[in-house]
Amino acid sequence: MKNFTVKIGIWFAKNRWLYYILNFTWGIVTNIMGAFVALGLLITGHKPKTYFGTVQFIVGKWWGGFSLGLFQVRDQDSSEEVSYHELGHSYQNVWMGPFWLFVVAIPSVIRYNYQNHREKKGLPNADYDSIWFEGSATETGKYIYETKRGENDVH
C-alpha cells in the first residue's frame, strides 16, 4: 500500500493542476475544515506562509503538526521533515477525498496519542513511518521537497 500511495502522490506532484482541482472538489471537506482552522489562526494573529503550494502556519512548541487539505499547521521546533510529511498528507487527501479523514487522519491522531502515551511510560514505539499512511506521506513530501526546492514556491 505504501509504494502505491507514494506513486500516486508523485504523479499528482507532476500534475499539480489536477492536485488543485481535486483538492477543491473531491477533497473539499478536508479543505473546508482547514480553512476554518486557518481563519482561527489568522484571527489570533498568526501569519501564514506558502509551502510548496500549501498554506502553512507555525504555532507553539514541541507538539508536531497536522494538515487539512491545503492547510498545514506545525510547531516552531519541528524539523523540515514535519513540513514535508504534512505536505505528503495533503497529496493523500487529493486521491482519497472524504475517505482520507477515516483512513488516514483519525488513525494517525489515535496512533500519535498512543505512541506519546507509551513514550511517557518509557515503553518502546515502532518507527513513526512504519505504518503505510505515515511512511507514504513522508516519502511523497520528501520527493516534492527535494525535486521542487529552489522554485519560488517555498516560504
N, C-alpha and C positions, 0 to 999 in steps of 0.2 A: 504493500500500500504506500509506503514511504516513497519509493522510487517513482511510482505512478504520480503521486501528488507533486513531487518536485518537477517532473517533466511537464505537467500541466502548468504549474506556476511559471516555469521558464518560458513556455510557449506564450503565455499571456504577457510576460515581460517583453517579449519580442513583438507583440501585437497590442501595444498599450492602448490604442484607440478602443479596442474591444474590452480591455480591462475597465475603462471608464464607463462605457455603455452598460456593461453588465453590473458594475457597482451601483449604477443609478436605476437599474431595472430589477434583475434577479436578486441582487444583494442590497436592495433598498432598505429593508427592515433594519439591518445592522447599521447602515449609514445614517438612518434617522436617529437611532439610539446614540450613535457617535456625535451627531450634530447637536443633540441636546446636552451631552457631556461637554462638548466644545463651547456651546453657548454659556453654560455654567462657569466654565473656566475663564472665558472672556469677561464675563460679568465680575468675576473675582480678581480681575487684573492680570491674568496670565497671558503672555504673548505667545502666539503660535509661530512656528517656522515650518517651511516645507522640507520634506524628507523624501526624496525620490518620488514625488508626485502625491505624497500623503501630507496631512496636516498633523504636526507633532507638537505636543505640549510637554514641558518638563516641569514636574511638580513633586515637591517633597524629597525625602532622602530614604534610601535603603528599603525600598519595597518592591522594585521591579518595574513591570509595565503591563499594559494591555492595549489591545486595538479593537476598534469597532468600525469596520469598513475602511474608509479613507482616513479615519481619525485614529491617532495613537497617543497614548499618554505614558510617560516613563519618568522614573526618578532621576535626579541630577547626579547620582553617584554610580549609575549603571554604566557598563561598558558599551561600546558601539554595537556589540553583538546583540544587546537587548533591542536596540533600534531596528537593526535589520531582521531580527527574529519577528518582531511585531509587524514589520513590513511583509514578511512571509505570510503571516496570518491574514493580512489584507488580501493577498493573492488567493489564499484558500477560500475566502469569503466570495470571491468572484465566481468560482465554479461550483461552490456548494450552496450559495444563496442562503435562503432562510434555514436550511438544514445545518449550516455552519454553527449556529448557536447551540444546537443539541449534540452535534457530532464532535465539535472542537471546543467551543468556548466554555460550556458548562463542565465537561470533563476536565478541561485544563484548569479551571478555577478549583475544582474539587481536588485534583492531583496536587496543585501548588500548595493548597492549605494542608493536605495530608502530609506532604513532604516537610513543610515547615513544622508541623506538629512532631513528626519523627525526629527532626533535627534538634528541636528544643529538648527532647528526651535523650539526646545523644545516640540515637539509633541511625544506622546507615541508610542511605537512599540510593535508588537507581539513578543513573545519569539522567539529567533533565531531558535530554534529547533522545532517550532510549525508546520512548513511545512515538509511534509514527507521526502523529499530528504536530508534535513539538519538533521532532527532528526534521520533518519536511519544511516546516516554517523557517527554521534556522538555515537550512540549505538553500531554499528559494531566496530568502532575503540576502544571504551572503552572495549568491550568484549575482543578484541585481546590484548589490553594493560594489562588488568587485568589477563588474562589467560596465556599470554606468557612472562610476566615480569619475569626477572631473568634468562631467556635464554640469551646466548651470542649473542643476535641479536639486542640489543639496544645500541645506542650511540657508 
